[in-house]
């Protein structure tokens, strides 16, 4: 996990991922966090109110700066579980250090308020170039003309395309030396008001199971405005959905499932949930584009934490099989378990999953009796009923 933490006050090894999935091979910080903090310190840290932190997974950057005395930090995380993990780590570690870590920062959505007047932006590089493009555009449009953006990533996940994307929003982009399998990109001279109009949300037209769909997606939404092949397979086999007044689209992504079932069943209301702020905005935009915005409510939630036990009759799910850059089944099992908790007796979970993952035993255990609806070489559609 690398050497000692940059801050003499904050022991990064004590950070936790909770309430996100925790496992022996999943970590709350890495050498890249340390490298980025050291790079920022070497460049000269401005007052905390001029510092913006983006994609700080569990608090290594934000709380590392706060432990050094920074206040007024502005922080954005797309994932709600990561946002809550920072708060939990701040609340747990602050009293031990005699510091008010929780009061040193505030969470803000991606946009003008987050970046306006900032002179330093610290970024954990996102997985997708679209997400990087949207972040870079927002930062360059609203930050101070003197602003510098420092972005860190694992070398194996980086490529020259990242430099090119940053170069669209910043006139100067340089790459530092690799260290402990990480590299820092430095961008400066933001193009500001000279930038072209924002290109988000992305837009695309598709047809699935005989239904025309207009999909919308902001940068960090997994899969963009594409029609995911697993989701397409699920849509082709939803004729047997039970009668219900409301369906829950768990992990709604770009809103494909929510919009499709709302179009297919004019009397149905849909609660669409995702922990990604980008996905929630995308689903709302997709619903409006398809004329069902009045029956689709998109909310940001960690799984289904806002819903009571036994409170819903129908849940639909295409679970992710990765967490960040790590392939891990933990997030799917978490979603299965919460769907099982929320379903009323007799309620159903309709799920599509990669066939090689063999999720049926876990669905039987976490939800209830499970039957196969359809299967092809890549995907399996199942229905699990709550006893």
N, C-alpha and C positions, 0 to 999 in steps of 0.2 A: 504493500500500500504506500510505499514511498517513505521519505524521511520525516523529520519533525515538522509540525505545523509552523506556518509563518508567524502567526501571532503567539507571543509568549504566554498569553492569557488563555487562549482557546485551544483545547486539545481536540483536534479534528477527529481523532479516533473515537471520541465519545459521542459523536453525532449518530443519530439513529434515522432510519428511513420511515419509521412508524408515523402515520397510519398506512403508509404504503406497504406493499408486500416485503417481508424480511426473510432472508435466507442466508446460508453461509457463503454463497457465491454472489451475493448482491451487497454492494457497499454504498455507504452514504457519502463518501468523498473519494477522490483519487488524486494522483500526482498532478493532474492538470489544474485542479483547484489551487494547489500550492504555487504552481508555476505562474498562474494568472495573477494571484495576489502579489507575488514577488515582482512580476513585470509592471504591475500598476504602481507599486511602491517605488520602483526604480525610475519610473516616468514622472513621479511626483504626484501625490494624491491631493486633489482639490478639497474644498470643504465638502462634508458629507452630503449637503443638500444639492450639490452639483454632480453627485455620483448616482448612476443608474445601474442596477444589476438585473440581468435578464437570463432566465433559464438556470438559475442557481438551484440545483436539484433538491438539496436537503439543508442548505444553510451554510455550507462551508465558506462561500464568498461573503454573503451578507453578514453572518455572525462573526466571521473572521475580521471584517472591517469594523463592526460594532465593538468587538472586544478591544480594538485599538483606539477606540474613542470616537469613531465616526457616528454622527447622528443625522437625521433627515434623509436617510437613504431611501431611494425609490426602487421598488422591486416588482418585477413581473415574472410570473410563472404561468405557463399555459395549463399545467396539470394541477388540479385542486389538491390532490394527495401530497404533492411536493410543497405546495403553499402551506398546507396544514402541518407538514413535517417541520418546516422552518419555525412555525409558531410553537410547536411542541418542543423543539430543541431549545428555542430561546427561553421558554418558560422553565424548562428543566435545568439548563446550564447557567442561566443568568444569576439566580440566587447563589449558586455555588461560587461564582466569581465575584459576587458583590456588585453586579452590573445590571442595569435595566436594558437587557438586550432587546426585549420586546418593544420598547419604546424608541428604538433607534432607527426603525424603518417602517414603511407602510407599503401595502400591496396596491398596485394600480393596474388597470387594463392596458393593453398595448394601444398606444395612441399619443396624442399631443401632451396630455397632462403628465405622462410618464417621462417624456424626453425633454420637454421645454426647458431651455436654459442649461441643460446638462453639459458639462465639459469632459466627463469621463463615463464611458459605457463599458461595463464588463459583461461579457457574454460567453456562456457555454454554448458552443456551436450546436445548432439543432441538426437532426438527422436529414431533413429535406432542404433542398436548395430554395424551394418556394418559401419555406418558413424563414430562411436566412434573408431572402430578398425582401420579404415584408418587414422584418425587423430592421434591416439596414435602411430601407426607405423611410420608415417612421423616424428612426434615429437621425438620419441625415436631414430630414425635412424640418424637424422641430428643435434639434439640439443647438447649442451655441456654435457659432462659426469656428471657434477654436477647438471644438470637441474632438476627442480621440476615442476610437472604439477598439478595445482589445478583446479578441475572441480566442478561446482555447478549444482544442479538440484532440482526440486521440489520432495519432498519425495514420493508423490503418483505416480510419473513416474519413480522412481528408483528401481533397484533390484540388487541382488548379481551378476547377469550376467555382470553388468557394471564393477564391481571389477575384475571379471575374464577376461574380455576383456582387461582392462588396464594391468592386470598382465601378459599378453602375451608379452607386450612391455616394461614394467617396472618391476624391480625385487621386488620393495616394493610398496604396495598399502594399504592405511589406510582410514577409514571413520571417519569423525568428527561427533560431536553431531548434532542432528536436531535442527534447530532454525527457527522460523517463517515459518514452513512447508518446509524448505530447508535444504539441507545437502551438505557438501563439501567433495569430495574425494581427497586425496593427493597421488600422484604417484612420485616416485623418483628412482634413479639408472637405467637410461635407458639402454636397452640391446644393443643399438648402432649397430655396424657392425655385432654383433652376431645374429641379427634377421634373420628369414627365409625370402626368397624373398617375396615382396609384392604380395598379392593375388588379387589385383584389376587391371583391371575391372573383375567383376564377369561375368560368361558366362553360357548361357543356350540355349537349342534348343526347339523350339515350332512349332506347326502347327496350323494355323488359317485360316478359310475360304479356305481351300485347298492349302494354301501357307506355305512353310517351312520358318521359321525365326530363325536367330541367334541373340540373344539379348545380349547386353553388358551393364554393369552398374558399376559405381563407387559408393563409399560408401554412399554418401548423396542423391543418386537418389531414389525418392519415389518408393517403390515396388521392388527395386533391378532389377534383370534380369528376373523377373517373367512376365508372360503375364497377365496383369490386366483383371479381368473378364468383366468389363464394356467396356474396349477397345476391347476385343474379340467380344463382342456383336455388337459393332459398325462395326468392320471389316466384320462381316457376312452380313452387310446390305449396303455396299458401291457400289453395282452394278449400282445404279442410279446416281452416281456422274456425274455432268455435264462436258462437254469437257472444258478443261482449259490448258493453257501452264504452269501454276505454281499453286501449292497449298501451303497454310500456315498451318503447324502443330503447333497450339498454345498450349503452355504448353506441350512440346514434351516429357518430362520424359526420358525414356530409348530409345526412338526413334522407338517404335513399329509401330505407325501410319505412320510416315515418310517413314520407310523402306518398309512397306506393300504397300502403294500407289505407291511408286517409282517402286517396282517390278511389280505391277499389270498394270501399265501404263508406258511403256518404254520411251515414249516421254515427260513425266511429270517431271518438276523440282519441288523441295520441299524446301521451306524456313521453317526451324524448329526453333521455338523460345521458350525459357524458361528463367526465372530469376535465376534459379539454375545453378551455374557453373558446378556442378557435372552432372546435366542432360544434359547440352550442350555437355560436353565431352563424356557422355554415348551415346548420339544420334549420334555423329560423329563416335564413335567406332562401333556402331550397323550398321550404313550405310556402313562403310568399310567392315564389316564382311559379309554383304549381297551383296556386289558387286555394290552398288549404291552410293558410296561415291562421285562420280563425279556429281551427280544430286541432292544431298541433302546437303544444307548448313545450319549448325547449328550455331545459334547466341544467345548470352545472351542479353535479353531485358526485361524490365519491361512491361509486356503485349506486346503491339505492338507499343510502343512509337516511334520507329525508322521509322515506315511506315506512309506515307501520307494519308490524307483523301481520300476515294474513289479510292484507288490504287490497290486493289486486287479483284479477282473474286471468290475465293474459300478458305474457312477457315474450318479446322477440329479441334474439341476440345473435350477433356474429362476433364472437369474442376474439380479441387480439391474442397473438401467440408470442409477443415480444414485450420487453420492458426496456425502453430506451434502445440501446444497441445490443441487448442481451436477449436471446431466445429463452423464454421461461414460461412454464405453465401456471405459475402462481397467480397471475392476474385473471386467467380464465377461471380457475377454481374459486377465486374470490367472488367473481361475478355469478357463477353457478350457485354458490352458497347464499348470496344475498337474494337472488331470484327465488330460491327455495324458501327463504325466510318470508319474503313479501307475498308469495302466492297464497291465496285462500285454498282451503280444501277443495279439490277438484279443478283448481286452476292449472294452467298449462304454460310450460316454457317451450317455445319453438326455437330451435337452435341449429345453426349450420357451423360445421367445423372441418378442419383439414382431416381427412380420413385416417392418415397415418398416426394422428395423435391419440386415437382410440379413447375418446372421452366418455364413452357410454357407461363404464363402471362408476366413474366419478359423478355423472349425472344421476345415476340410480341412487348413489349414496347421499348426494347433497340436495336433490330435488325429490325424486320419486321414480316409480316405474317408468321406463323409457322404451319407446318403440322407434324403429327406423321408418322414416317416411320415404326417403330417396337416397341413392348413393351413386356416385360415379368414380372415376379414377382418382379424383382429387378431393371431393367434398362429400360429407354426409349430413343429411338433414334429419333431426330427431325431434320427437315430442316427448316431454317429460311431464307427468301429471303429479300434482301434490296430493298425497293420500288424505 
